Amino acid sequence: MAAYRKIIHVDMDAFFASVEQLDRPDFRGKPLAVGGNRERGVVAAASYEARKFGVRSAMPSRLAAKKCPNLIFVPPRFERYKEISRCIRKIFLEFTDLVEPLSLDEAFLDVTHNHFGLPSATLIAKAIRHRIYFETGLTASAGISYNKFLAKVASDLNKPNGQAVIPPEKAEAFLENLPIEKFFGIGKVTAEKMKNLGIHCGLDLKQYSLEFLTRRFGKSGLHYYDIVRGIHPSEVKPDRIRKSLGVETTFEKDLLTLEEVVATLTEKILPEFFRRIHQNQTKGRTLTLKIKYDDFSVHTRSRTFAEAIPLDQMDGLAVGLARQEYLAGPVRLLGISLSNLIRPDDPGEQLRIAY
């Protein structure tokens, strides 16, 4: 039998908010939001104390303040987050060269052949989390399994400051009992579509053929067919280069008017878009709006600038792109993306995700 890989997914606990609480002892134990203010903006990160009130990242700040009247708002300090991220990545690289950052606060590690020759990925994950806490004062959670998908799912099981392992012999039963909305890569819209088909957990999903899933979900159908069986061959790829960053949503009910498109863009799409920009500290020169109609035709509109687009101008630009579109029919998908990405320290190159 072929040997299994040993993959760890490390995810910092409420990273931005935890850094602020670390540097400001008076914030510790209090509900805190990074980004926005009581009047406008979007929450980039929320402390666990704020999450108890229902405050979440990508939530409009005014709604967050309504849910938690005592919520403390602080501006993001990306240089500080990058400083700690670099420290964390150095710790990862002490154990393995195969480190794939996903954002400033999470990464995959392949420790199958690690620098210390340690046979247990579980013990390696514990050692990494201990080192992170010792050197930064911050906690991290980890998931361990034989592929990236399962490791990612596992890292959420015992948050915060915990870890979980899904060994090969238990993967099938685990996935069969996993609620469909807990599958990494299945968002709210897709989860609702699946529930309408009677798919509420992995076991339900497993009953459907590959042909049926590809017919209903397109290319993603193969992915769903594989992951519920514990199949995810993607390798850990160091120094992954991001070419664009975006958000798109397929709707249960088509949008019929331009005002519906604009409202959905500003209330649902852009908050998540800004959260991802904050999380990845992304800058870029091109903003693109994507519209897919009910006949599956796709229209895009974009604007490109000589320099990085200021964050506070993106919402107005996005709405402007939407209002340029003469709707050709009911809208089934809406998306916004940033491309021509640049690093803050090198405006002439594509953004390489830092950790």
matplotlib code that plots the C-alpha trace (Angstrom):
import matplotlib.pyplot as plt

x = [0.0, 1.3, 2.5, 0.3, 1.5, 1.5, -0.1, -0.6, -2.8, -1.8, -4.4, -3.7, -6.6, -8.4, -5.0, -5.4, -7.6, -5.3, -2.3, -4.1, -5.0, -1.4, 0.0, -2.7, -3.3, -6.3, -8.0, -7.6, -10.9, -12.9, -14.9, -12.7, -13.0, -10.2, -11.2, -14.1, -15.8, -19.2, -20.4, -18.9, -16.5, -16.2, -14.9, -11.7, -11.3, -13.1, -11.9, -13.5, -15.2, -16.8, -17.8, -20.0, -22.2, -22.4, -19.7, -17.9, -15.3, -16.8, -19.7, -20.6, -19.3, -22.6, -24.3, -21.4, -21.8, -25.5, -24.9, -22.3, -22.7, -19.4, -17.4, -14.0, -12.9, -9.2, -7.6, -5.5, -1.7, -0.5, 3.2, 2.9, 0.9, 3.6, 6.3, 4.7, 3.9, 7.5, 8.4, 5.8, 7.0, 10.6, 9.3, 7.6, 10.7, 12.7, 10.6, 10.0, 10.7, 7.3, 5.3, 2.3, 1.0, -2.7, -2.7, -1.0, -2.4, -2.6, -0.5, -0.2, 2.9, 4.0, 6.0, 6.2, 9.9, 10.8, 14.1, 14.2, 13.1, 10.2, 7.6, 4.6, 2.8, 0.7, 3.8, 5.2, 2.0, 2.2, 5.8, 5.1, 2.1, 4.3, 7.1, 4.6, 3.2, 6.7, 8.1, 5.0, 2.6, -0.2, -2.1, -2.6, -4.8, -3.8, -5.3, -3.4, -4.3, -3.1, -4.3, -4.8, -8.6, -8.9, -6.2, -8.0, -11.3, -9.5, -8.0, -11.4, -12.5, -10.8, -10.4, -9.1, -5.7, -6.2, -5.6, -7.2, -6.1, -8.1, -6.1, -6.7, -8.7, -11.2, -11.5, -14.5, -16.6, -15.7, -16.7, -19.9, -21.0, -19.7, -22.5, -22.3, -21.7, -18.5, -16.9, -14.1, -14.9, -18.7, -20.1, -23.5, -25.1, -23.8, -24.7, -28.3, -28.5, -27.3, -29.8, -32.6, -31.5, -31.6, -27.8, -27.3, -24.1, -21.3, -23.2, -26.0, -23.5, -21.9, -25.1, -24.9, -23.0, -20.2, -22.5, -25.2, -22.9, -21.1, -24.5, -25.7, -22.5, -20.3, -16.6, -17.0, -19.0, -15.8, -14.3, -17.3, -17.4, -13.7, -13.5, -16.4, -14.3, -11.2, -9.6, -7.6, -4.3, -3.2, 0.3, 1.7, 3.2, 5.8, 5.9, 2.5, 2.1, -1.4, -2.4, -5.7, -8.1, -11.8, -15.2, -18.2, -21.6, -24.2, -27.7, -30.6, -32.9, -31.7, -31.3, -33.8, -32.9, -29.8, -30.7, -30.8, -27.4, -26.0, -27.5, -26.2, -22.8, -22.5, -24.2, -22.9, -20.1, -17.9, -17.8, -16.3, -14.0, -12.6, -12.2, -10.0, -8.0, -7.4, -6.4, -4.0, -2.8, -3.4, -2.9, -3.6, -4.1, -7.1, -10.7, -13.0, -16.8, -18.1, -21.8, -23.2, -26.7, -29.3, -28.3, -24.7, -23.2, -20.6, -19.9, -17.0, -16.2, -12.9, -10.7, -7.0, -4.8, -1.1, -0.8, -2.4, -6.1, -6.8, -9.0, -11.4, -12.1, -12.9, -16.5, -17.3, -15.4, -17.2, -20.7, -19.6, -18.7, -22.1, -24.0, -22.2, -23.8, -27.0, -28.6, -29.0, -31.3, -31.7, -28.3, -27.4, -23.8, -22.0, -18.4, -15.6, -11.9, -8.6, -5.7, -2.4, -1.4, 1.7, 3.8, 4.1, 7.9, 8.1, 5.4, 6.8, 6.1, 3.1, 2.2, 3.9, 1.9, 3.9, 3.7]
y = [0.0, 3.5, 5.6, 8.4, 12.0, 13.9, 17.3, 19.9, 23.0, 25.7, 28.5, 31.4, 32.1, 35.4, 36.6, 40.3, 40.8, 38.6, 40.7, 43.9, 42.2, 41.1, 44.6, 46.3, 44.5, 46.7, 45.1, 41.6, 39.8, 42.5, 42.4, 43.9, 44.4, 45.2, 47.5, 50.0, 52.1, 52.6, 54.6, 52.8, 50.2, 46.4, 44.2, 42.6, 40.4, 39.9, 38.7, 35.6, 37.8, 39.7, 36.5, 35.5, 38.5, 37.3, 39.7, 38.2, 39.2, 40.8, 42.1, 45.8, 47.7, 49.4, 46.0, 44.7, 47.7, 47.0, 43.4, 44.4, 47.9, 47.6, 46.6, 48.3, 49.2, 49.5, 50.2, 47.4, 47.5, 45.3, 46.0, 44.5, 41.5, 40.9, 41.1, 38.3, 36.3, 36.3, 35.0, 32.2, 31.2, 30.9, 28.4, 26.4, 26.3, 24.9, 21.7, 21.5, 23.4, 22.5, 25.4, 26.8, 30.1, 30.8, 34.2, 36.1, 33.8, 30.2, 27.7, 24.1, 22.1, 18.8, 17.1, 13.6, 14.1, 16.7, 18.2, 16.3, 12.9, 12.8, 10.2, 11.8, 14.7, 15.1, 15.7, 18.1, 20.1, 20.4, 21.4, 24.1, 25.5, 25.5, 27.4, 30.0, 30.7, 30.8, 33.2, 35.4, 35.0, 34.0, 30.8, 28.7, 25.7, 22.9, 20.1, 16.9, 14.4, 12.8, 15.5, 19.3, 19.1, 17.0, 18.9, 22.2, 20.8, 19.3, 22.6, 24.0, 21.2, 22.3, 26.0, 28.0, 26.8, 23.1, 20.6, 17.5, 14.6, 12.7, 9.4, 7.5, 4.7, 7.2, 9.6, 7.8, 7.7, 11.3, 12.6, 10.7, 12.4, 15.9, 18.5, 19.6, 23.3, 22.2, 20.9, 23.3, 24.8, 24.5, 27.9, 29.0, 29.1, 25.7, 24.2, 25.5, 24.0, 20.6, 20.7, 21.3, 18.0, 16.3, 16.5, 17.4, 15.5, 13.6, 10.3, 12.0, 13.5, 10.1, 8.6, 10.7, 9.6, 11.6, 12.1, 13.6, 15.9, 17.3, 17.8, 19.9, 21.6, 21.6, 21.1, 21.4, 18.1, 16.1, 17.9, 17.1, 13.5, 13.1, 15.0, 13.1, 10.0, 11.5, 12.1, 15.3, 14.9, 18.6, 18.9, 21.5, 24.1, 26.5, 30.2, 30.1, 33.2, 34.8, 36.4, 37.8, 38.0, 38.0, 37.0, 35.7, 34.3, 32.3, 33.2, 31.0, 33.5, 35.5, 39.3, 41.1, 44.8, 46.9, 48.2, 44.6, 44.1, 47.2, 46.4, 42.8, 44.0, 46.6, 44.6, 41.0, 40.8, 43.8, 43.2, 39.7, 41.2, 43.8, 41.1, 39.1, 42.2, 43.0, 39.4, 39.1, 42.7, 42.8, 45.8, 45.8, 48.0, 46.3, 46.0, 43.7, 43.1, 39.8, 39.1, 35.8, 35.8, 33.1, 31.9, 31.4, 34.1, 36.1, 39.8, 41.6, 45.2, 46.4, 49.5, 49.5, 52.2, 53.1, 52.6, 50.6, 51.4, 53.0, 50.8, 53.6, 54.1, 50.5, 50.4, 53.4, 52.0, 48.7, 50.3, 52.4, 49.3, 47.8, 50.9, 50.8, 47.4, 47.2, 44.1, 41.5, 39.4, 37.9, 37.7, 34.3, 35.2, 38.3, 38.8, 41.3, 40.8, 42.6, 41.7, 43.2, 42.6, 44.2, 43.9, 46.9, 46.6, 45.9, 47.6, 46.0, 42.4, 40.1, 39.7, 36.7, 35.8, 36.5, 34.6]
z = [0.0, -0.9, 2.1, 3.2, 3.3, 6.6, 6.2, 8.9, 8.5, 11.0, 11.6, 14.0, 16.4, 15.6, 14.4, 13.8, 17.0, 19.0, 18.0, 19.1, 22.5, 22.9, 22.3, 24.4, 27.7, 28.3, 25.3, 26.7, 27.6, 25.8, 22.6, 19.9, 16.1, 13.7, 10.9, 10.4, 13.0, 14.5, 11.5, 8.4, 7.2, 7.5, 10.3, 9.1, 12.3, 15.5, 18.9, 20.4, 23.0, 20.1, 18.3, 21.3, 20.3, 16.7, 15.4, 12.4, 9.9, 6.7, 8.7, 8.2, 11.2, 12.0, 12.3, 14.5, 16.8, 17.0, 18.0, 20.5, 22.0, 23.9, 20.9, 20.6, 17.1, 16.2, 12.8, 11.3, 11.6, 8.8, 9.3, 12.8, 11.5, 8.8, 11.4, 13.5, 10.3, 9.3, 12.8, 12.5, 9.0, 10.3, 12.8, 10.0, 8.0, 10.8, 10.5, 6.7, 3.4, 2.2, 3.5, 1.5, 3.0, 2.4, 4.0, 6.8, 9.4, 8.0, 6.0, 5.0, 5.9, 4.5, 7.2, 5.6, 5.3, 7.9, 9.0, 12.3, 10.9, 13.4, 12.5, 14.2, 12.5, 15.7, 17.8, 15.2, 15.2, 19.0, 18.9, 16.3, 18.3, 21.5, 19.6, 18.2, 21.7, 23.3, 20.7, 20.0, 22.9, 20.4, 20.1, 17.0, 16.1, 13.8, 11.8, 10.8, 8.1, 5.0, 2.6, 2.6, 2.5, 5.7, 7.5, 6.8, 8.1, 11.2, 12.2, 12.9, 15.2, 18.4, 18.0, 19.7, 20.9, 20.0, 17.3, 15.8, 13.7, 11.1, 10.4, 7.1, 8.8, 10.3, 7.4, 5.7, 8.9, 9.8, 6.4, 6.3, 9.5, 8.7, 8.1, 4.5, 5.4, 7.3, 4.1, 3.2, -0.2, 0.1, 0.7, 1.9, -1.5, -2.6, 0.8, 0.4, -3.0, -1.7, 1.2, -1.3, -2.9, 0.5, 1.0, 4.6, 5.5, 3.8, 3.7, 1.8, -0.7, -1.2, -2.5, -5.7, -8.8, -10.4, -13.5, -11.4, -9.4, -12.5, -14.2, -11.2, -10.1, -13.2, -12.8, -9.0, -9.1, -9.5, -6.5, -4.3, -5.5, -4.5, -1.2, 0.4, -0.3, 1.3, -2.1, -2.5, -4.3, -4.3, -3.1, -0.7, -2.9, -1.4, -2.3, -4.0, -6.2, -6.2, -9.5, -8.4, -5.4, -5.7, -4.4, -6.4, -5.5, -7.4, -6.2, -5.3, -7.0, -10.0, -9.6, -11.9, -11.7, -11.6, -8.1, -6.9, -8.4, -6.8, -3.4, -3.4, -4.5, -1.7, 1.1, 0.4, -2.1, -1.2, 2.6, 2.0, -0.7, 1.7, 4.4, 2.1, 1.0, 4.7, 5.5, 2.6, 2.7, -1.1, -3.4, -7.2, -10.2, -11.9, -10.5, -12.4, -12.1, -13.3, -14.2, -15.3, -16.7, -16.6, -20.1, -18.6, -20.7, -18.8, -19.0, -17.4, -16.9, -15.5, -14.8, -14.6, -13.0, -13.2, -9.4, -6.7, -6.3, -2.9, -0.7, 0.1, -3.6, -4.5, -3.4, -5.5, -8.5, -8.1, -8.1, -11.0, -13.0, -12.2, -13.3, -16.6, -17.4, -19.4, -17.9, -20.6, -18.5, -15.0, -13.1, -11.6, -10.5, -9.4, -8.6, -8.0, -8.2, -7.9, -10.3, -11.5, -7.9, -6.4, -3.3, -1.1, -1.3, -5.0, -7.2, -10.4, -9.5, -8.8, -5.2, -3.5, -0.4, 2.7, 6.0]

ax = plt.figure().add_subplot(projection="3d")
ax.plot(x, y, z, "-o")
ax.set_aspect("equal")
plt.show()
